[in-house]
Amino acid sequence: MSDLALRPFNTSGYEILDDGIARGEVVIWSVAPVRPGIGDEMLVESGGRPYDVAIEEIRTFKGGWSAKGRARPA
């Protein structure tokens, strides 16, 4: 039996959840060993537009991390 909601982890090593980007909210999660710090900025593209994302919260889990960030147009 196949579940279409399950998919392999992104080959880049990062998954960006940008459903809330219009409200300035982005979640990034990864299994990469290097994680961002609070206040770090990342450039994220969504809908063909660039956004600066400032990391506000980081959580770790076995094998990876997730980060919440505040997004604004770059």
Order of alpha helices (4+ residues) and beta strands (2+ residues): beta-beta-beta-beta-beta
